[in-house]
Amino acid sequence: MSWDVLVCKFSRTYTHVDQIGNHESFVPMGSRAEIQAAISDLFADTGWSDPTWGDYQGPAGSVGFNLSDDDPVNSVMLHARAGEAIIAPIVALCLRHGWQAMDTSAGTFVEQAPVPEQGLRQWRAYRDQIAGQGQQP
């Protein structure tokens, strides 16, 4: 089970997902090589043995970077199994490249949130609640 974040680029910067209209679509983010380099710059030692999947293991936890099949790349799905320290490089990645990180469980943009860690905190609480339901007292 992972905290999933969709990283993409729109024609403009949105402050809330409710602002995205039906007419909007993703804008190409860059070539596959450019996206891999951008990710690897902030998530050092990300493995790219599969060109559409990056695997990062670090002190804060792990992140799988699933790039769209398109080249140029239209989106990257992040599958994080990590603590709150993973938020800062995600926000930095988006701000540096004009991308947006949509928390798929909270429906908010991580880089726009007053407390960027809030979505991860809520997801972890939910995960812990679900995991605890199968345990006997």
C-alpha positions as CSV (number, residue, x, y, z in Angstrom):
1,M,0.0,0.0,0.0
2,S,1.4,3.4,-1.0
3,W,0.6,7.1,-0.8
4,D,0.0,8.0,-4.5
5,V,0.8,11.4,-6.0
6,L,0.2,12.3,-9.6
7,V,2.8,14.8,-10.9
8,C,1.8,16.6,-14.1
9,K,1.8,20.0,-15.8
10,F,-1.2,22.0,-16.8
11,S,-1.6,25.0,-19.1
12,R,-1.6,27.1,-15.9
13,T,-1.0,26.6,-12.2
14,Y,-4.0,25.6,-10.2
15,T,-4.4,26.2,-6.5
16,H,-7.1,23.6,-5.9
17,V,-8.1,20.5,-7.9
18,D,-11.7,21.8,-8.1
19,Q,-10.5,24.6,-10.5
20,I,-9.5,22.1,-13.2
21,G,-12.2,22.1,-15.8
22,N,-13.2,19.3,-18.2
23,H,-11.4,21.2,-21.0
24,E,-8.0,20.9,-19.3
25,S,-5.5,18.3,-20.3
26,F,-1.9,17.6,-19.3
27,V,0.9,19.6,-21.0
28,P,4.0,17.6,-21.9
29,M,6.5,17.8,-19.0
30,G,9.7,17.0,-21.0
31,S,11.4,14.1,-22.6
32,R,11.9,10.9,-20.8
33,A,15.6,11.6,-20.3
34,E,14.8,15.1,-19.0
35,I,12.2,13.8,-16.5
36,Q,14.6,11.0,-15.3
37,A,17.4,13.6,-14.8
38,A,15.1,16.0,-12.9
39,I,13.9,13.2,-10.6
40,S,17.4,11.8,-10.1
41,D,18.7,15.3,-9.2
42,L,16.5,15.4,-6.1
43,F,16.2,11.7,-5.5
44,A,19.8,10.6,-5.8
45,D,20.5,7.0,-6.8
46,T,17.1,6.5,-8.4
47,G,17.4,3.3,-10.4
48,W,16.1,3.4,-14.0
49,S,16.6,-0.2,-15.2
50,D,13.1,0.1,-16.7
51,P,12.7,3.4,-18.6
52,T,9.2,3.9,-17.3
53,W,9.9,3.0,-13.7
54,G,12.3,4.7,-11.3
55,D,13.0,3.1,-8.0
56,Y,14.3,5.3,-5.1
57,Q,15.4,4.0,-1.7
58,G,16.6,6.6,0.8
59,P,16.6,7.5,4.5
60,A,13.0,8.8,4.3
61,G,11.7,5.7,2.7
62,S,11.0,4.6,-0.9
63,V,9.3,6.0,-3.9
64,G,8.4,4.4,-7.2
65,F,8.3,6.8,-10.1
66,N,6.0,5.5,-12.8
67,L,6.4,7.6,-16.0
68,S,3.7,7.7,-18.7
69,D,4.5,5.7,-21.8
70,D,4.5,8.9,-23.8
71,D,7.7,10.7,-24.9
72,P,7.6,13.5,-24.1
73,V,6.2,12.4,-20.7
74,N,2.8,13.7,-19.7
75,S,2.6,12.5,-16.1
76,V,4.5,10.7,-13.4
77,M,2.8,8.7,-10.7
78,L,4.7,8.6,-7.4
79,H,4.1,5.6,-5.1
80,A,5.6,6.6,-1.8
81,R,6.2,4.4,1.2
82,A,8.0,7.0,3.3
83,G,7.9,9.4,6.1
84,E,7.3,13.1,6.0
85,A,10.9,13.9,5.0
86,I,9.9,12.8,1.5
87,I,7.6,15.8,1.0
88,A,10.4,18.4,0.7
89,P,12.0,16.9,-2.4
90,I,8.6,16.3,-4.0
91,V,7.7,20.0,-3.5
92,A,11.1,21.1,-4.7
93,L,10.8,19.0,-7.8
94,C,7.4,20.5,-8.7
95,L,8.4,24.1,-7.9
96,R,11.7,23.8,-9.9
97,H,9.9,22.5,-13.0
98,G,6.5,24.1,-12.9
99,W,4.8,20.8,-12.2
100,Q,1.9,20.1,-9.8
101,A,1.7,17.2,-7.4
102,M,-1.9,16.0,-6.9
103,D,-2.4,13.9,-3.8
104,T,-4.8,11.3,-5.1
105,S,-6.2,10.4,-1.7
106,A,-6.8,14.0,-0.5
107,G,-7.6,15.7,-3.8
108,T,-5.2,18.5,-3.1
109,F,-2.0,19.8,-4.6
110,V,0.9,19.0,-2.3
111,E,3.0,22.0,-3.4
112,Q,0.1,24.4,-2.9
113,A,-0.9,23.1,0.6
114,P,-0.3,25.3,3.6
115,V,0.9,22.1,5.3
116,P,2.3,20.0,2.5
117,E,2.7,16.9,4.8
118,Q,-1.0,16.9,5.7
119,G,-2.1,14.6,2.9
120,L,0.6,12.0,3.8
121,R,-0.4,12.3,7.5
122,Q,-4.0,11.6,6.6
123,W,-3.1,8.7,4.3
124,R,-0.9,7.1,7.0
125,A,-3.7,7.4,9.6
126,Y,-6.1,5.8,7.2
127,R,-3.6,3.0,6.3
128,D,-2.9,2.4,10.0
129,Q,-6.6,2.2,10.8
130,I,-7.2,-0.3,7.9
131,A,-4.2,-2.4,8.9
132,G,-5.4,-2.5,12.5
133,Q,-8.9,-3.8,11.6
134,G,-7.5,-7.2,10.9
135,Q,-5.8,-7.5,14.2
136,Q,-7.2,-9.2,17.3
137,P,-7.3,-7.1,20.5
